[in-house]
């Protein structure tokens, strides 16, 4: 990548732009919450679970079978997803069923997939992380 083209050759600050953008920025606390939210989404196992739950309400046994993972590993990830309010649960007798917490989660996954499909294929950030 040509990094020289990314650098400004000037030190001029455009005050009107800076002020306008600052007035639109969320509070620092909200930015941190959003970063935590995306950090939770930054795990391929959790993305797999969320994609499975996009299609159907499922119990741990079913999710484990779909993802070919142990019940313990799935339960651990579900606990993280539930704490982040990405999934919810309901109990029916002895079985606990999980589903997406709301339709925003489905929309976030869809937008992410659409974004990836319009660009280059593969691991887009492997050279940067």
C-alpha positions in Angstrom: 0.0 0.0 0.0 1.2 3.5 -0.8 1.3 5.1 2.7 2.7 8.4 1.4 -0.6 9.2 -0.3 -2.4 8.9 3.1 -0.4 11.6 4.8 -1.3 15.3 4.7 1.5 17.6 3.5 -0.2 20.5 5.3 -0.8 21.2 9.0 -3.9 23.4 8.3 -6.8 22.6 10.6 -10.3 23.3 9.1 -12.0 24.6 12.2 -15.5 24.7 10.8 -15.3 21.0 9.9 -13.7 20.1 13.2 -16.4 21.9 15.2 -19.3 20.4 13.1 -18.0 16.9 13.4 -17.3 17.2 17.1 -20.9 18.3 17.7 -22.1 15.1 16.0 -19.7 12.7 17.8 -21.2 10.4 20.5 -20.0 10.7 24.1 -16.8 8.9 24.9 -18.7 6.4 27.0 -21.0 5.5 24.1 -17.9 5.0 21.8 -16.4 2.6 24.4 -19.7 0.7 24.6 -19.8 0.4 20.8 -16.2 -0.8 20.7 -17.1 -3.5 23.3 -20.1 -4.5 21.2 -18.0 -5.0 18.1 -15.3 -6.7 20.2 -17.9 -9.4 21.1 -18.7 -9.7 17.4 -15.0 -10.2 16.7 -15.0 -13.9 17.3 -15.8 -16.4 14.5 -17.4 -18.9 16.9 -19.8 -16.2 18.2 -20.6 -15.1 14.6 -21.3 -18.8 13.8 -23.7 -19.1 16.7 -25.5 -15.8 15.7 -25.8 -17.0 12.1 -27.3 -20.3 13.3 -29.8 -18.4 15.4 -30.7 -16.2 12.5 -32.4 -19.2 11.0 -34.1 -20.8 14.1 -34.4 -20.7 17.8 -32.1 -23.5 19.1 -30.9 -25.3 22.2 -27.3 -25.8 23.1 -27.3 -29.3 21.8 -28.6 -28.2 18.4 -26.1 -25.3 18.1 -23.3 -27.7 19.1 -24.4 -30.2 16.3 -24.6 -27.4 13.7 -21.2 -26.0 14.5 -19.6 -29.3 15.4 -18.5 -28.0 18.8 -18.7 -29.2 22.4 -21.7 -28.2 24.5 -19.3 -26.6 26.9 -17.7 -24.4 24.2 -21.1 -23.3 22.9 -22.4 -22.6 26.4 -19.4 -20.4 27.1 -20.0 -18.4 24.0 -23.7 -18.1 24.6 -23.0 -16.7 28.0 -20.9 -13.9 26.4 -23.5 -13.3 23.8 -26.3 -13.1 26.4 -24.3 -10.7 28.6 -23.9 -8.5 25.5 -27.7 -8.7 24.8 -27.1 -10.3 21.4 -29.1 -13.4 22.3 -31.9 -14.2 24.7 -33.1 -17.5 26.2 -36.4 -19.1 27.2 -36.9 -22.3 29.2 -39.3 -25.0 28.1 -39.3 -27.7 30.6 -35.7 -28.9 30.9 -34.6 -27.3 27.6 -33.3 -23.8 27.2 -33.8 -22.3 23.8 -31.8 -19.4 22.4 -32.6 -16.8 19.8 -31.4 -13.5 18.6 -32.2 -10.8 21.1 -33.9 -8.6 18.4 -34.0 -8.0 14.7 -31.1 -5.5 14.9 -28.7 -8.4 15.4 -29.9 -10.0 12.1 -29.5 -6.6 10.3 -26.0 -6.1 11.6 -24.9 -9.5 10.4 -26.6 -8.9 7.0 -25.0 -5.5 6.5 -21.6 -6.9 7.4 -22.0 -9.7 4.9 -23.2 -7.3 2.2 -20.2 -5.1 2.8 -17.8 -8.0 2.5 -19.5 -9.2 -0.7 -19.1 -5.8 -2.5 -15.3 -5.8 -1.9 -12.4 -8.1 -2.3 -12.7 -11.7 -1.2 -10.7 -13.2 1.7 -9.4 -11.9 4.9 -9.5 -8.2 4.3 -7.6 -7.1 7.4 -5.1 -9.9 7.8 -2.2 -7.6 6.9 -3.3 -4.9 9.4 -4.1 -6.8 12.6 
